[in-house]
Structures are given as C-alpha cells and as structure tokens.
C-alpha cells in the first residue's frame, strides 16, 4: 500500500552502526601513537637466541609469550613475524605491536598497551537509570579498554531504551584521559522522544469488530492515560505479540485457517508518531465434523473421546485442540507409555465447512523412571525436594504424577522457578529426569525503634519492633519465627503495650507424612473499648501467656489432619468498674482438631487454587483449665488467576470465614476475650477505629441521675466474614502489588437472626509489599452504609500476613 513500509521500518541498525564506528575510530585515533602492525625488520632464516618484551605495564611477559607461536630456537621469517604480530594484537590488550631484531639474533617485541578503565560515567541518562545498566555493561573498571566490549555495551544500552519505547535513542561513548595509561569511559546518550502510536488499523476483519479485537491487543493508540500507564508507546514485542494474539483469537473461534501477516507501519516525518496496520485473512469458519482415534487404542474410543474438550458439531477451537493433545499424552503417559506419539491429521470439507480430526497414536513401549537428578539447590536439602516428588526411581512412568511433582515443589514457595527436563532413553525403555530449580530468598529479618514526644509533653514515647521469619530454616523446610513488638498504649500515659512470640514447625518429621510444631507467646495489651461523652475513654488491660503443640499427618493428596493441645493464662482489668462483671481472669486448656485441604500453587504467596480449613477446639476443665466451651470455624480461600501475558499476571482472592463459639457449661459463660468480633487491621478494616468494632453490645447505665448509658461491646457467639480482593503487580521483581478489596461481615449473638441487613460493608485499596525484611501492607478502607454512602477513610499499616497466609 502507498505510504506503508515493512514492519522493520526504523533504520536503527544503520544509526547504531554509524555511531559505533565513529566511536571506535575516534577512540583508536586518540590513543594510536605509532602505526599498527609496524613493518618488521628484514629477517634472515636464523634461529632466535632470546625473546625480550618491552613496553608492557599491566599485561605480564608470560601472558604475551603465551600469545606467540615463536619460541627460542625457531627460525624467523617474514610470514611468521606477521602472524605473531596479528595474534598479539588480536588479544585486544594493545594499541600497537612491533617486532625488531637485536644483537646476536635477539627478538625484541615492543608493545604499547591500551589504557586501563579508571571509571565508567553515564551522561544524559534519565529514562534508563545508570544503576539498571551497571550489571549489564560488560566493560568493567580497572580492566584494559576493549573496543569490542564497548560496542556490545552500546548495543545493551540501545536495547534498554528500546524496551522503554525509545527507539530513537542514540548512545555513544568517549574516552577521557585521567593520567597516562588510565581513562574514564563516558557513555553519552541522546534519548530523543519515545515513538507514540497514533493509530492502530485492523484491515480485513469481517466477523469481529475493530473494538472486539482491540480489547485484547497490547498495541493501543496514545491517549492521556498513556502518561500514567505508558500504553500507547510503540513497542516491538507488543506488535509481535499482537500478531500472534490475533491469529490465535481467530483460530480459537472457528477460523482454523486464519492468518495475520507481518504488520505494516508508517513513521511520520517528525519521527514521533507511528501508525500500525494489521492485515487479517479470516478464511472460512469451521465446525468439528468427526473425531476418530486410530492406531494403538488402549481404551475404548468412546471413553477416550469423552475426555477430550473438542466435541463433534461444535466450533473448532485451537485452545481445546492443544488441550486435547496434552490430554491424550497424559492418558497414555499415565499407563507408562512415555514415548507415545500422537499424529493428528485433518480432513477438511469446504462444502459442509467441517474439520474431521483423526488422532493416529503409536503408544511405543512402556518406560520407567531411571535417575532423578537435582540441580540448583544450594541451600535447600535434597530430601526436602525429593519428598515433594510423587514419583520414585524405578517406578513406571506416569505423566500425572510427574506434573503433580512439579506442582508440589513449586508449592513449597522456596523457589523462583522449577523445571523438570525429561531425558528419554528409548532403547532401554527408561526416562531420566533433571529437576532444575532456582532458589529465592525466604528469610526475613527486621528491627526498628523510634521515639516521639508524649501527648502530655512530659517526656518521650518509645516504640519498636523486631521480627525474624524463615520458612526454610537451614534448608530443611523448618518454619521458625520470632516476633517482638513495643508500642505506646492508647492511654498515652507512659504505659506500653508489648508482645513476644515464638513458633516452630517441621512439615515432615524424618521425611515422613507427619508434621510437628509448637508456639509460645506473652502479651501485655491495653486496648480502647469505647468512648463516651460522660466517661471519656474506657480501657481494658489484658495479660496473656500461651503455649501450644500441634501434630499433623497427610491423609490424602493435599489433605492434612491435625491435633493440637494448648494452654493459656489470661488476666484482665477494665478501667471502668461497671464493666468488670463481664471480664474475668482464668486459665484455658484446649484440645483442637483440624482438617486442611490445599492445592494452591504456592504456600507462601498463592495465586491459584483452593485453600480450605475446618477446625474445632474444646476448652476443657482438665489438669490446667478452668473453662468449658467450644469453638468451630472454617476458612475458605479460592484464588483465581487472570493473566494478561507472561509478564503481567493478576489474580483474585475470594474468602469466606464463618466462626461459631458455643457454651458447654450452663453455669459458665464463654470468656469475653474468646467471643468473636470484627473490625481490625485484617478483617473489616473500615471499622478499625476506636468505638467502631462490629459486635453485639449492651447498654450500661453510667448515671442513675441522668439516665445516661454506655453501649458496651460484648462480642458474639457467631461471626461471618467474606472478602473479594484483586491483586495487580506493580513491580513484580520487588514483590510490590496493588490491591482492590471489598469486605462484608457481621457478628451475632444467641438471639440474633442472620439476614443480609445485618451485614456491614467496606471497600478500599492499598499496596502490599513482600520485602526481604518483612511483608508490609498499606491500605485505605472506607465503610459503606446500607444506602451506599461511603464513610471516612481508615488508613491501616501492618507488618505481617493474615490467617490466610497471603499478602
């Protein structure tokens, strides 16, 4: 078409080559002192008696001699001298090399070394930071100048700008002499402006509208939103991806022969705007005709076809076809046929517009797992990885178990990636496996301390915290944590709240299905219960000491049963005497049972799968306890991934948490601190302010003269919490994510009936940052009333994770 050029429209290579050549010529001319490959003295065919190296400062004599093929005793000739001069010069260490003949057949080698890099300086870099280039640049300080490396560095800089959409950036370098033999390498760049996409044209689409196709494309016209998102800037990889995406989209909607040729682009004269045109050849839309299984059929054809996604008389979809190919490989692989070959053929009926698919299968011989080798685990012990495998050496090959093994290793959360490579030995009916992993940092340690003037002005208030958490302690998957916190109490009278806790767990004792863990904690906490116009504030001081033991066992795949025993000692002291009848001090002794199912993709930071926990605990009057009550709860979390590309993966989390506390003694109520409430930093964050707790309450008469009362929160015996969260990566490499959330919850007492009207709601947003130090949460939550009115913002900052073990 007129005015359109091929997709490789920018002569970046020409620009870059010109720049590079100029830089190389400039560097060579500045430091050239004598002609390169100086003509050697006329040599006779005489043996060398001695070789002397002169002029070298950094490069050793031995290194230069090793570059030469001429040795003492060799006969010299013009060809041999020339080839050795070239060999020395090819090392890139020298500006000039010259051979000369001394007395008594001595060979004198004169060299002029290239200068050493004293420093590397970046000039004019704004869009691409110098810090991001330092690890990529191969030229290093205190090494000899190498023009080839500098040329490669210019290409690296150019590519870094291309990745940001700056295709017209022109990098070069200069050499600035510091002292004889020492220079600074100064990289300069003329960044120019990024190329903006003026328009995206889709030509040839008849079945799907332009908007339908544009919705899932990465290449978009520039708009005011581009200032925030960088969408609308020209990117090579976006266009290449869109070419594939358009083809895939058509073929996944019945257009089995649809093609999208290389896009065309037009760069405006101002070299700022570009128009992209995609040409689509739709072809005909096909349905599935007949599906046939032939060759080595190990089950009835109907049973195999039932497991396939594509069905006869349905629209042809390439996604289902690809899934069916994998399904067939799995069906045969699960029976040990590791080398099964599936060859599909297509019979096209252009009149009926149908695709007949014939799967020709050669099952081959059964194979066995032979050797399983591990690579990349520096910290993590081999047994920690091997016990996650669902296969063993000598076992019959099984595709599903192999896939589950990879998922189990990934689920541990210790690795950046896991890859299992099959190395088939068809002649010996065996498959060797190479498990390649890359570990990531798992331990977090943090400490902070600070001080601020007290509210009374009579002194300072000190606060601080320290935490150590390591889920893979000494590489044995031991989960160990220590936490200490110190903070001013809400009374602001110099009193402090403090907490100390310790926990340890071993998920696989002696590599068995059994687990063991324990935890202990001590806390002193002064909390604000409510506020009143008559009595300004009401507090409760609570001291708690606790210890727990837990034993569990895997009973089914991804399913674990556990038993626990815990004791605690709690003392309470309310500041308002009228509330003292609701609080008592005492000791608890609990027996607990739990059942957990977890098939999420990562224990530490899941993005897909289901987590389900059912638990029940009973406080008994045994050797230690004074109370008799029970508590049952459930935690359901479903993670749904929504991936836009390999580099942009988002996910939802849907959670539901009901809890029921029940009385086992008719004469002894459940302690108030055991009764559920909502409204804190993790659950119903929009109600985390003083006096906003979600809980049943009773009126307490403050004054018999005035009749004024105070609503006192007592907690309930039933609670229900649910939430929807949507996570978007902001800086994936740094573990920073943006989150949108909505929450709903209620707390009921014995005589309350559940209804939709009893639920309270909030919405909000925030950032969750999984740092090497600790997980941080910065969130803003807004309560929503029954009429949809949004209340004031509650800012919540926390360090740690919620009970769903997710940021």
N, C-alpha and C positions, 0 to 999 in steps of 0.2 A: 504494500500500500504506500502511496506517496507520503513522504514526511516521516515514515517509520523506519527505524533501523533495528538490526538484530539486537537481542537482549544484552549481549556483551557490548554495550554502546559506549561506555566510558573508556577512554584510552589510558586507563590507569597504568598499565604496564609501560606504555611509552613514556608517560610522565615520570614514573618511578625510575625507569632505566636511564633517562636523561639526567635526572637528579643524582642518581647513584654514580653514574660515570663522571659527572662533573666533580662530585665529592672525591672520588678515587683519584682522578687526575690532579686535583688541587693538592690532596694530601701527598701524592707522590712527588709533585714538583717542589713543594715546600721543603721536603726533607731529603730530596736527592742531592747529593754533594758531588758525586762522580758518576760517569755513565755506568748503567747497569750492564753486567757481563762484559767488563773491560777486556779488550783483546789481550790474550795472554802472550807472554814472551815466546819467541820461537823455540820449540823444544826439539832436541835430538832424541833418538831412541836409546836413552840411557837410564839405568836403574836409579831410583831415588834412595839417597842415603839417610835423609831426615825430613820430617814434616814439621813446620813451625806455624802456629796460628797467631796472628797479630790483630789487635783491634777489638777483640771480644771483651765485654764487660759483664754482661748478665749470663749469656749462654756459655757453658763450660767448654773447655777444649775437647773433652771426651765426647760431648754431645755433637760437636761439629765433625769430629773424626768419624763418628758412627754414621754420619750422613754421607760420607765419602766412600767410594769403592776403591780409590787409590790407596795403596799401603806402601810402607817402606819396602824397597826391593823391586817394586813394579817398574816397568819401563814406561816412560812418559811419551805421549804423542798428542797431537792437536785434538783429535776426537775425544780422547779420554779426559783431557783437561776441560773441554767444553761441557761434556756430560756431567762432570762433577760440580762445575760451577752452577749449572742449572739445578742439580739436586740440592745443593746448599740453599740456593735462592728459593727453591720450592718449599722450604720449611716455613717460609713467611716470617722468619725472625730477622731478616737482614735487608737493608736497603741496597747494599752493593757488595759484590764479591769479586775479588781479583786474585789470580794466581801469578806468582813470579818465581824466577829461578835465582837461587842464591849460589854462593860458592860451594864447591865440592858436591854438586848435584843435590843441594838442599832445596826443598819445595817450600816456598813461603806463601801462606794463604792470608790475604788481607780481607777483613770483613768490616763492614760498617753496620752496626745493629740499628734496628728500628727503635724509636723511643718507647719508653715504658709509660703506661697509663697511670697518671698520678690520681686523677679524679674523673668522675663522669658527671656531667652537669646537664640539666634539662632546661631548655629555654623556650618559653612560649606555650607550655603545656597547661591547658585549662580543662578541656573536655576529658582528656585522658590524664589521670594523675601519674606523676613520676613514680609514686610508691607502687602502683599497679604494674609498672614496667620493669622494676628493678630485678624481679625474679625471672623475667622472661628474656632480658637482654643477656646475650652470651659473652659480650665483651666485659671484662672484669678489671677492677683496679689492680695495679701492681703487676699486670701482665703486659707482654710486648704487643704493640699495635699489630692487628691483623685485619687487613682490608676486607678479606672475605667475611670475617665475623661481623665487621661493621656494616657490610652490605646486607647480611642476614638480619642485623638489628634494625636497619631501616625498613626492611620488609615486615618485621614484627611490629614496629610502630605503626606502619601503614595499616596493617591488619587490625590493630587495636582501634584505630579510628574508623575503619570500615564497619567494625562491629557496633560502633556507636552511631552509624549512619553518616559519617563524614567521609564521603568518597573522594572529595577534592582536597583533602589534607595532603600537604607536601612536606615530608620530612627530609632533612639532610643533616650533615654534621660538619664541624670544623675542628681542627687540632690547634690548640693554643699552647705554645711552649712555656713551661714554667721555669725550667733550667735546662742546660744541655743534657739531652737524653731522657727528658721527662716532659710529658704533655698532659693537658686536660682534654678529654673528648667532650665536646659540647654538641648535644643533639638539639637542633632547632626544628621548629615546625610552624608552617603557615596553615592554621587549622581551616581557614575558609568557613563557609556556612554549610550546614547539612543540606542534603537534597530532599526537598519536600515532594510528596506525591500530590500532584494537582488533581488528577482524576484516575479512576480505575474503570476501564471499559471492558465489558464482557460481551463478546460477539459470537453469535451462533446459537445462543440458548433460546429454545422454544418452549420446552416443558417447564423449566424452572425460571422464575422471575429473577431479575437482577438482584433484588433485595434478598430473596431466598439464598442466593449463592454468596452474596456479600456478607451475610450474617456470620458465616463461619470462616471467612477468609481473614488472614493476618494482614494483608496489604490493604490499607484504607486511605482515603483522601485526607489530607491535612485539614485540621479544624482547630478551634480554640481549645478543645480538650487535649490536643497534642502537647500543649505546654506542660500539662501535668503528667501525661502518660507516655509521651514520645511516640504514640501511634501517629501514623501519617508521615513518618520519615522513611525514606527509601532504604530497604534492607535486602541484600542479595538472598539471604536464607529465607526471608518471608516469601519472596516471589517463587523460589524453587519449591517451598512447602506448599504454596497455594496451587501450583501446577499439579502437584501430586494429590492435594486435597480435593480439587475439582474433579479430577479423574476418578478418585475413589468414591466421591459423593454420587456421581452418575452411575458408576458400576454397582453401587450399593442400593440403587433404586431401579434396577432392571435394565439399565443401559450397558449391557455387558461389553459392548464394543466401543464405548465412548472413549475418545482421546482428546487430550489437550496438548497441542504442540508448544514449542518454546514460545513464551510470551514475547511481545514486541514492546519497545519502549522508545519514547521520544524525549530527549533532553532539550529544554528551552535554551534560547540564545544566552539568557542570563546565567545559565548553569546552576540554577537554584530549584527549578521546578521540573518535574518529570511526569509524563503520562504513561500509564501501563495499560496494555491491551492484551486480554486473554481471549484466544480463539477456541471455540468448543465445537467438536464434531460429535454430535449426540449419537447418531445412529438410531437403530430400532430398539424398542423396549421389549424385553423377553420375559416370559414366564418359564417356570420349570416344567418340562414335559415329564419324561420318565427317568427315574433313578434306578440304576442297576449295579449290583455288586457281583463281580466275577472273579475268577481265579481261585485262590486258596481262601475259601469261606469257612471260618472256624465256628460260626453260629448260623442260625437260620437267617436268610436275607431279610426277612421282615423284622427280626429282632435288632439287627444292625441298623436298618433304615429308621427304626423307631427312635434310635439315639441320635440321629442326625438332625440338624437345625433346619436345613432346606427340605421342604415338602413339595410334592408334586402339585402343580397348578397354582403355586404361589409365585410371587415376583422373585426373579433372580437377584440375590444379594451377595456381593463378593465377601462381605464380612462373615456371613453364615457359611459360605463355601470354605473360607480359610479355617473357620472353627471346625467344620466337618472333617477337613483333612487332619487336623490335630486330634479330633475325636477318634478317627479310625486308627491313627498311630497309637493312641492310648489304649484302645481296645485290644490291639494286637500286642502292644508292649506289656500290658498287664498280664498277658499269658506267657511272657518270656520271649516273645519274638522281637528282639531288639533291632533286627536288621530287616524288618518288614518294609517292603517297597510298595507304595501306593501310586499308581499312574492313572490320573483321570483323563478321559477323552470326552470331547463334546461333539454332539451331533446337532446341528442347527437346522431347524425347519423355518425358513424365512416366510413361508406362507402362513403357518399357524403362529409364527413368532414364539417358538418354544426352544428351550435348551434341554436336550437329553444329556444326562451325565452318566458315564459309565466309569466306575471305580474298578480298575484292574489291580488285584492285590497278589503280590508274591510274598508269602509270610517268611520265607527263609527258615533257618534253623533256630532253635531256642538257644539263648545265651545266658551267661551267668556273670554277676559282678565279680571281678577278679581282685584288683587292687584299688584301694581308695586312698589317694594321697592328698595331703593338706598343704596349702601354700599361703603365705601372707600373715599367718597368725604369730605375731611377735610376743604379745602379752598373753593372749588367751590360750589356755592349755588345750592340747589336742583332745583330751577326753570331754571337755565342755562342748566342743563342736561335734565330736563323734556321737555323743549321747543324744544329740538332736536329730541325728540321721534315723530314718525309718527303714534303712537297708543295711546289710552287712556283707562283708566279703564272702564269696562262695554261694551267695543266695541267688535264686532265679531272678533274672532281670524283671523289673516291674516299673512301668512308666509313672503310675500314680504315686507310688512310694517315693520315687525319685523327685517328683515335683513337690511332694509334701516335705521331703527332707530339706530342700532348698528353702521352702517357706518357714520351716521351723528354725533354721539357722538365722534367717533374716529377722524372725520374730523376737529373737533374744535382744535385739536392739544394740548390739555391741559393734556393728559393722556398717561401713558406708555402702558397700555393695558385696554381693555374694554371687559367684558364678560357678556353675558345675559343668565342666567340659567332659564329654564322653570321648574316650579313645578306643574305638572298636577294634577288635582282633577277630575278624570274621572267620579266619581259617581255624582258630582254636575255640570258636563259639564263646568268646569272652569279651567283656567290656571293662576297661579300666576307667576310673573316674578321677578327675583332678578338681578338687574343691579349692577355688581361689577366692580369698577374702581380702578386704582392706579394712583394717580396724579404724575406729574413730575414738576420740577422747570420750570417756564416760564419767570420770570422776569430777566432782565439783567441790570446790572449797572456797569459802568466802568468810570475811570478817570485816566488821565496821564498828566504829564507835564515834559518838558525837556528843556535843553539849550545846545547850541553849539556855538563855535566861529563863528563870522560873516565872510563872504568872504573877506570883506575889512580889517579885523583884528583889527578894532577899537572898538569892543565890542562883545556882545553875542547876539545870536538869540534865542528867546524863542518860544516854540511851545507846544501845549497841546490839549486835547480833553476830553469831558465828555459826557456820554450818559446814559439815563435811558429809557428802553423799557419794557413794561409789557402788554401782550395781554389779561391777565385775572386779571385785577386790582380789588382788594378787592373781588375776587371770583365771580364777576358779568359779566365777559367777556368784560369789558370795555378795549379798546385798547388805551393806553396812552404812549406817547413818548416825551422825551425832549432831545435835542442834541445841543451841543456847541463845536465849533472847532476853534482853533487858529493855524495859520501856517505862516511861512515867505513867502512873495510874491516872485515871480521869479526874481524881480528886484534886490534882495539881497542888498537893501539899507536901511534896518531897517524897511521898511513898512511891515505890516502884513495883511494877509487875515483872515477874521473871519466870522463865520456863527452861527446863533442861530435859532432853530426851535422848534415848539411845535405842537403836534397833539393829537386829542382825537376822539374816535368813540364809539358809542354804537350800536352793531349789531341788537339789538331787544329792542326797546323802550317800556317799560311796558309789556315785553314779547309778543309784537305784531310783525307782519311781517315787520314793519317799522324800518329803521335804521337812525341814525343821526351822523354827525361828523363835525369837524372843524379843521383847521390848520392855523398856522401863522408862518412867517419866516422873518428874516432880514439877509442880507449878504453884505459883502464888499469884493470884489474879484478883484485882479489884475492878469490877465492871459496873457500868451505869445501867440501872434497871429502867428508870423512867424519870420524868421531870414533872414538876408541879409548880403552880403559882404560889401555893402556900408553903410547901416544903421544896426548896429549890431543886435538890437532887437527891436521889435515893441510890445507894450503892450496896453491893454485896462483896464481901471478901471471902474468897474460897481458896483453900489449900488442898491439893490433891497429890497423892503418891500412888503409883500404879505399877504393876508388873504383870506381864502376860507371856504365855508359852503357847506355841502352835505346832501341830504335827499334821501333815497332809500327805495324800497319795494320789497319783494319777490313776483313775479308774477306767477311763476311756480316752480315745484320741481327743485332745484339747479339753478334757474334763477332769477336774480335780476335786476330791472330797477332803475336808479338813476338820480337825477337832481342836478346840482351844480351851485353855484354863487361864483365868485372870483374877487378880485381886486388886482392890483399890481402897484407899483410906481418904475420906473427904471430910473436911471441917468447913463450916460456913458461918458467917457472921454478918447479918444485914445491918445497915446503918439505921434503919427505921424499926423501932421495936414492934410496931404493929404488924410487920411482915415476918417476924421471927417464927410465928407458928407454921409458916409454910416451908421453913428451912430447918434441917436437922443435920447433925454430923453423924457419920457412920462408916461402916466398912462393908464392902461388897465382895462377894465371891461368885464368879460366873463360870458356867460351862457353856461352850458355844459349839455349834455345828455349822458348816458351810459347804456349799456346792458351787463350783465356778466353772463356767464354760467360756473359753476364749479362743477365737480363731482369727483375731486381728493380725494385721501384717507386721506389727511392731509393738512389743510390750511397753517400751518407754515412750513412744510417740506414734500411736496408731493413726492410720488414715483410711483404713478399710477393714470391714469385718464386724463381728458381733462380740460384745463382752456381756456376760450375764452372771450375776452373783446372787445367790439366795443364802440367807443366813438367819440363824435363830440363836439367841442366848438366854440362859435362865440364871437369874441370881438366886443362890440357894443359901439357906442357913446351915452352913457346914462347919468346918473347923475354924473358919475365919469370918464368914459373912454374917450380917445382921438383917439383910433384906431378902424378900422373896417376891420376885416379879420376873416377867419375861419381855423380850423384845425381838420382833421379827422384822426383817427388812429385805428389800430387793434392790438391785442396781442393774439397770438395763441401759446399755450404750451401743448404738449402731452407727458405724462410720461408713459414709458413702462418698467415694472419690468422685470428683468432677474434674477430669484432666483435659485441658485445652491443647496441650502439647507436651512433649517430653520435658520441656524446661519450665512449664507453667502448670503446676498441679495444685488444685484446690480440693477441699473436702468439707462435707457436712458432718456434724455430730448431733444425733438425736438421743436424748437421755430421758429416763424415767426412774424416779426413786421414791417408792412408797415405803412407809415405816409404820409399825404398829407396836405400841407398848401396852402390855396387859398386866393386870394385878393378879397375883396368885394367892394373896392373903387378904381375907375380908377385913382384917383389923389393921393392916399396914399399907398405906398408900405408896405409890411409886415415888421415890425421891424426886424433887423438882428438877434437879440437875440432869436427871435421866429422861425427862419428858421432852419431846421434840419441839423445836421452834425453827423458824426460818427468818432470814434477814441477816446476812453476814457477807464476808468478802468473797465467798464462793457460791452461795445459793441465795437467790433473790437479792442481788446486790443493790437494787434500787430502794431497798428498805433496810439498809445497814446503818442508818443514822440513829442517834440517841432517841429512844422512845418510839421508834418505828418498827420494832420487832413484830413479826407475824406470829401471833399466839392468842389463844383464848385468855381472857382477863376477867378479874372480878373486882367490884368496887370495894374500896376500903375507906371507911369514914375517918377523915382527918380531924374534923372538929365537930363535936356534938352540938356546939352553939350555932355554928353557921350551916352545918349540914354538908359541908364540902367533902367530896370524895376523891379518891385517887384510884385510877384504873391500874391494877397490878397484874402483870403478865405471869401466868402460872404454867405455861407450856401445855401441850395437849397430849392425847394418847394416840393420835393418828396424824400423819403428815403425808403430803403428796407434793412432789417437786418434779417438774419437767422443763426441758430447755431444748432449743434449736440453736446451733452455732454454725457459722460458716467461716472457714479459715482460708485466707488468701496469702500466699507467700509474698513478702516484701523484699527481703534479702535472704534467699534460701541458704546461701553459704554461711550466713551468720546466725541462722535459726530464728530470724525475725518474721513474725506473721501478723497480719491484720485480722481482726475477728469482729463479726457482727453477731449479735445474740438477742434472743428473746426468751424470757422465762415466765413460768406460771407456777404458782404454788399456794397451798393452804395448809393450815393446822387446825384440827378439830378435836373436840373433847367428847366425852361419852354421850352427851345428849345432843350433839350437833349432827345434822344430816348433811351428807355431801351434796353439793349442787354446783353448777357452773358459776352461779353468782357468788359462791364462797371463795372462788379463786382470785388471787391478786396477780398482777402482771407488771413486768418491766421490760424495757428494751435498752439496748446500748451498743457500744463499740469499744474497741481498745486494741492494744498491741500486746502480744505475748512473745517473749524473747527467751529462747533456750540458749543461755550463755554457758561458757565453760565454768563460770563461777557458780551460777545458780539460775533456776528459771524465774524470770521476772514477769509480772503481769501489771499493765497499766490500763485501767478500764474506767469508762464513764457510763453509769447506769441511770435510767430515767424511769420512775414509777409511772404507770398508766392507770388511770381510774376507769370506772365502769362506762363512762361516757366517751372514753378515748382521749381524754385530756392528758397531756404529758406534764409531769411534775419537774421539780428542780433536779439538776444533775447531782449524782453522788460519785465522786472520784474515789477509786479504790486502787491502792497499790499493795501488792502482796508478793512475797517471795516463797515459791513452792508450788505444788500442784494440788488439784482437788482429789477427792476419793476415787475418781475415775482414772487416776494416774495419767492425766493428759493435761498439756498446757492449755 
